[in-house]
Every structure is written in C-alpha cells, then in structure tokens.
C-alpha cells in the first residue's frame, strides 16, 4: 500500500514523541535508534527516512525549546519600549513552560539529560548562539532604558543582561526539576515583576 503524506507525517510525529520520552528518561547516550523505533512501534527504517541519524533527531527534539526563544528574540530585540518588551518576553517564556509540553520536555532534556560531547556539537553551537542573542537582546533593553537615567550606572548593561538571563534560566531549571516548588502560572506576575526590576535598577 502506498504511503500518503499524512501517513508519513504521523510516523514522523510518533518518532519525535518516542524520542522526547526516551531522551527525557535515558539521556542522549542512553537512547538508541532501536529503542526509539520500538517505542514508536516501527522498525528503524522509518527513522532513516525522516532523519539522517540520532544526532539529527536529537537536534529536532531540542529545537522545540530553541525555536520559540529564537522567535521571541526576533520579535522583541531592538524594541523602543524596553519595559513592555521585557514584560511580554519573560511572560511568554514562562507561559511556554506551563502551557507547551514540547517546549517543556525539550528544555528539560537540554538542562538535565544532555551530555555535552562532540556528538551534540551542532546543537551546542546553536544553544550558545541563542544564549548570546538573548543576553544581547536584554542588554539592548537596559541600554534603551538607561538613556533617560540621570546618573551614570556603575554596572554595565551586559552584566545586568547576564543577571536577567540567569534569573529566567534559574526559574526554568528549578521548576523543571520539581514543578511543585511553585505555582508558576499563578505567580507569573511576581516573577515577571522581578525580571523587570533587574532591568530597571540603576545603581
């Protein structure tokens, strides 16, 4: 029987779902293509139809957390209204954790289940570029806000931006480790407010 595009799409998604589950349980090195195929209920053949190798499938999995953040950077970098940009950016980041299971699982795999080896070098390169773009975006907001400051701040924009990045990553890591640590959804305004406070502090 001839496979349709819809059949192929369903098979691909089943492989992605199986990979998300297994990478989350076993990490990169502990997950094999055979295990992914078994979890998806197919042979290894369909995997090679959709992905060149395990590394490419892993990149696909981590893209579920990387792409949304890259899109947020594209949307808010260089904003002329840094306070609104910082509010909306941080709020959307945290809501992705609560509402988007693919984003959440992908982020957890990167933070807790990824061995930083040569096998995942391309994924790490993309992650480093994303980190740099996030910090640069935050630094731009700080610089824009400080244009109206009456005194010269002692702390550089880049240093403040790093603290903002570390703040969001810290919440993300802690909540993914144990979501019972806080009701992230209902405390969203507080966490967003603290993120803004970091940016608005002029010392």
C-alpha positions in Angstrom: 0.0 0.0 0.0 1.3 3.4 -1.0 2.1 5.7 2.0 0.4 9.1 1.9 2.0 12.3 3.1 -0.4 12.2 6.1 0.9 8.7 7.0 4.5 9.9 6.7 3.7 12.9 8.9 2.0 10.7 11.6 5.0 8.3 11.6 7.4 11.3 11.9 5.5 12.7 14.8 5.3 9.3 16.5 9.1 9.1 16.2 9.5 12.6 17.7 7.2 11.7 20.6 9.1 8.5 21.3 12.4 10.3 21.2 11.1 13.0 23.6 10.1 10.3 26.0 13.3 8.3 25.8 15.8 11.2 25.7 14.0 12.5 28.8 14.3 9.2 30.6 17.7 7.9 29.4 19.6 11.0 28.1 21.3 11.2 24.8 23.9 8.4 25.2 21.4 6.0 26.8 18.9 6.3 24.0 19.4 4.2 20.8 17.5 4.4 17.5 16.4 0.8 18.1 14.7 1.9 21.4 13.1 4.8 19.7 11.8 2.6 16.9 10.4 0.1 19.5 8.7 2.9 21.5 7.2 4.3 18.3 6.0 0.8 17.2 8.0 0.6 14.0 11.3 -0.6 12.5 14.4 1.6 12.3 13.7 2.1 8.6 11.2 5.0 9.0 13.7 6.7 11.3 16.3 6.9 8.5 13.6 8.0 6.1 13.0 11.1 8.2 16.3 11.7 10.0 19.9 11.1 8.9 21.0 9.8 12.3 20.4 10.1 16.0 22.2 13.4 16.1 19.7 14.9 13.6 16.8 13.5 15.6 18.2 15.0 18.8 18.6 18.4 17.1 14.9 18.2 16.2 14.0 17.5 19.8 15.9 20.4 21.2 14.6 22.7 18.5 11.2 22.5 20.4 12.7 24.7 23.1 15.2 26.7 20.9 12.9 27.8 18.1 10.3 29.5 20.4 13.0 31.5 22.2 14.7 32.4 18.9 11.3 33.7 17.7 10.9 35.8 20.9 14.3 37.3 20.3 13.3 38.2 16.7 10.1 39.8 17.9 11.5 41.9 20.8 15.1 42.7 20.1 15.7 46.4 19.5 12.3 47.4 21.0 11.8 51.1 21.6 9.7 50.2 24.6 12.1 48.1 26.8 9.7 47.8 29.8 6.9 46.4 27.6 9.3 44.2 25.7 10.8 42.7 28.9 7.4 42.1 30.4 6.0 40.4 27.4 9.2 38.4 26.7 9.5 37.0 30.2 5.8 36.3 30.5 5.8 34.4 27.2 8.9 32.4 28.2 7.3 31.3 31.5 4.0 30.6 29.9 5.6 28.3 27.4 6.9 26.3 30.3 3.4 25.9 31.7 1.4 25.5 28.5 3.6 23.9 25.9 4.6 20.3 26.8 7.0 20.0 23.8 8.9 23.2 24.9 8.9 21.9 28.5 10.2 18.4 27.7 12.8 19.7 25.2 14.1 22.3 27.7 14.3 19.6 30.4 16.2 17.3 28.2 18.8 20.0 27.4 19.2 21.1 31.0 19.1 17.7 32.7 19.7 14.9 30.2 22.3 16.2 27.7 25.9 15.1 27.8 28.0 18.0 26.3 30.1 15.9 23.9 31.2 16.2 20.3 28.2 14.1 19.3 25.9 17.0 20.0 28.3 19.8 18.9 25.9 21.4 16.4 23.1 21.5 19.0 25.5 23.1 21.5 26.6 25.7 18.9 23.0 26.7 18.3 22.4 26.9 22.0 25.5 29.1 22.5 24.3 31.4 19.7 20.8 31.5 21.3 22.3 32.4 24.7 24.4 35.2 23.2 21.4 36.6 21.3 19.2 36.5 24.5 21.8 38.4 26.5 22.4 40.9 23.7 18.6 41.5 23.5 18.4 42.1 27.2 21.4 44.4 27.1 19.8 46.4 24.4 16.7 46.9 26.6 18.9 48.0 29.5 20.8 50.5 27.3 17.5 51.9 25.9 16.0 52.3 29.4 19.2 54.0 30.7 19.1 56.7 28.0 16.9 58.6 30.4 18.9 57.9 33.6 20.1 61.0 35.5 23.3 59.3 36.7 25.9 57.0 35.1 25.2 53.4 36.3 28.2 51.6 37.8 27.1 48.2 36.4 27.4 47.6 32.7 24.4 46.8 30.5 25.9 43.4 29.6 26.3 42.5 33.3 22.7 43.4 34.1 21.6 41.4 31.0 23.5 38.4 32.2 21.7 38.6 35.6 18.4 38.8 33.7 19.3 35.7 31.7 20.4 33.8 34.8 17.2 34.7 36.5 15.0 33.2 33.9 17.2 30.2 33.5 17.2 29.7 37.2 13.4 29.7 37.5 13.3 27.4 34.5 15.8 24.9 35.9 14.2 24.9 39.3 10.7 24.5 38.1 11.5 21.8 35.6 13.4 19.9 38.4 10.3 20.0 40.6 7.2 21.8 39.4 5.8 21.6 43.0 8.3 24.2 44.0 6.0 27.0 43.0 2.7 27.5 41.3 4.3 29.2 38.3 1.1 30.1 36.5 -0.5 31.9 39.4 2.8 33.5 40.5 3.5 34.7 37.0 3.1 38.4 37.7 5.6 38.2 40.6 8.3 36.5 38.5 7.8 38.9 35.6 7.9 41.8 38.0 11.3 40.6 39.4 12.7 40.3 35.9 11.7 43.9 35.2 13.2 45.0 38.5 16.5 43.7 37.4 16.4 45.7 34.2 15.2 48.9 35.8 17.7 49.0 38.6 20.0 52.0 38.0 22.8 51.9 40.6 
